[in-house]
């Protein structure tokens, strides 16, 4: 019984540490490509190196960190090529979802809730909250189609979308501008205008793509002076 309790306590500490490290990545406190020092972080969080490494493993498996043999652990930095590919796929998925919803004139309740939350945010809101509100809106649209395969494909892309959004909110558009664009999309869906819905979501995502690529902090050569990160696995984010 004592061993079971110890395992649960250890698992809980690892999960708590993972959450905190993820928050720092998405809030920009850890920069893309930044090396994460084991000694300093273990001391800061008052945890053992094994606990810290387990948290690193969890985040690396989800694509937020990159591990390199003999070099350490780094925050994943998406290259301009990565960004282009991610948003090409994202646009294809979300354009299809928006058209399907507009044909049916169905506005998912989750999208309305996310938009209302977005309207309550301000320029002083934390980056992570803005990122999560943005993703919640787009996720709700895809889930609202009822297409399990479309939803699965979008979910598999979520970690990379999160990393993109964490960069976008640093200067792409104001919170209110993003909320207005989301509102325009829901209006087109509600009116049953598939072409308009497609135009709005394309404009929304393609502008974001252009901004991200233009401001990419990492180009395609010499990524961290490391090997390119392993392929992303399916996200466990809700």
N, C-alpha and C positions, 0 to 999 in steps of 0.2 A: 504493500500500500504506500509506503514512504517513497519507493522508487517511482511509482505512478505519479504521486504528487509532485515530485521533483521534475519529472518530465513535463508535466503540465505547466509548472511555473516557468521552466526554461522556454517552452514553446510560447507562452504568453509574453515573455520578455523579448523574444525574437520578433514576434508580431508587432509589439509596441515600437520596437526600434525600427522595424521596416516602415511602419506608418510615419514615423518622424523623419526618416531619411527621404521617403517619398515626398513628404510635404516640402522639405527643403529643396528638392530638385524642382518640383513644380512651382514653387514660389521664387525660384531663381537665386536662392541663397547658395546653392551649388551651381556653378556655371557649366555649360556644355564643354566637355573635354577635361574638366577639372579632375585632378588626381585626389582621391580620398585617402588620407593617411590613417592607417589602422591605429597607430599608437595614440595619436591625438584624439581620435573619435572614441576609442575605448576609454580613455581617461575622462573625456567630456561627459560621456553617458554612464560612466562608472559600471562598465560591463567587461566581461572577459573577452579575449580575442576570438575565442570560438563562437561566442554569441554574436559578435559583430560580423564575423565571416558568414555565419548562417543567414543573417539579415542581408548581407551583400549578395549571397547566393540567390535568395528569394527575389531581390530586385533585378539581378542580372538575368534570371530566368524569365522575368516579365519584360525585359528590354529596356529598363531605365538605366542600368549600369552595364559597363563592359569590363570583363576581367581579362587581363593579359598576363601570361606566364612571365615571371621574373620582373614584371613592371608594376603590378598592382591593380587597383580598381579605379575606374574612371567613370564620370558621368557621361552617358551616351550623348554624342554630338551628331546630329543629323546633317549630312552633307546636302548640298544643293540638289544633287541627283536623287538622294533619298526623299527630300521634300517634294520634288516634282512627281515622283512615282506614287508617294503616299496620297497626294491630293488628286492625282489623276484617278486612282481607284476610288477614293472617297467621293469624288464628284460623280463618278459613274453610279455608285450605289445610292447616293442621296438624291440625284436627279430622278432615278427610277422610282425611289420611294415617294418623292414629292408628286410625280405624275400619277402614280397609282392612287394616292390619297385624294388628289384633285378630281380624278375621274369619279371617285366615289363620293366626293364632297364630305370627306371624313377628316375632322381635325382631332387628333388624339388628345385625350384629357391631359396626358403627361406633358405634351408640348405646351399646352396652355399654362399649366402649373409652372413649368420651367421658364416660360416667358414672363409670367408674373413675378417670379423670383428675380429674374434678370432686371426687370424694371425697378426693383427695390435696391439694386446695387448702385454704387457710386464710384467715382475715381479713387476713393480712399479704401474701397473694398480690397481684401487681400487677393493676390494673384490666383491663389488656388481656388478660392470661392468663385471667381469670375470664370476660370477655366472649367470648373465642374458644372456651373450653370449653363455655360455654352454647350458643353458636351451632352448634358442632360436633355437639352432641347433637341439636338440633332439625333440623339439616340432614340428619343421618344417617337420621332417621325418614322424612323426605320422600323422600330418595334410595332408601331401602329399599322403597318401594312399587313401584319399577320403572316408574312412570308418568313418561315423559319430559316431558310437558307440565306436569304438576304440579310437577315438579322445576325446570323452566325458570321457571315463574311465581314460585316461591319464591326462586330465585337472583336474579331481577330485583329482588327486594325486599331483598336482603341488606345493601346499604349503609345503607339506612334502618333496618333492624333493628339493625345495629351501632351506629348513633348512638343509638337508643333504649336499647339495652343499656348503653351507656357511661353513660347517665344513671341507669338502673335500679340498677346496682351501687353507687351512691353512698348508698343508704339503704333500698332497697325490702325486701330480705330478706338474711339471712346466706347465705354460701356453702353451709353445711350444709343450710339450709332448702330452697334451690333443688335441691340434690342429692337430698334426700328426696322432693321432688315429682317429679323425673325418675324416681326409682326406683319410685314408686307407679304412674307411667304404664307403665313397662316391665312391671311385675307384672300390670297389667290386660291388656296386650297378650299376654303369655305365657299367661295363663289363658284367652284367647279371649273376652274380655268387652268387646265394642264399646261398649256403653252406658256402662260404667264408664270405659273409656279416653276416651271423648268428654267425660264429666263432669270427669275429672281435668285434661285439657288445656284445657278451657274455663275451669275455675276458675283454673288456672295463668296463662293469658294474660289473662283478663278482670280478674283482680286486678292484674296488671302494668299493664294499660291504665288502670285507675282511678288507680293511684298516679302513673303518668307524667303524666296529664292534670292531676291535682291539683297536681303539683309542676313543671309546665311552666315553664321559665324565660322563655319568649317566648310572648306571646299573638298573636292573629291580626292585630292592627293594628300598623302601623309597624315591620314586620320589618326590623331594623337601620337603619330609616329608608331602606330600599332596596326595590327591586322584589322580588317573590317570586322565588325561585330557579327556574332552568329545570328541566324535568322530568328525573327520574333516568334515566340510561341503564343498560343491563344491567351488573351487577357482574361483575368479573373475579376476584373472590375465590374461593378454592378451597373 
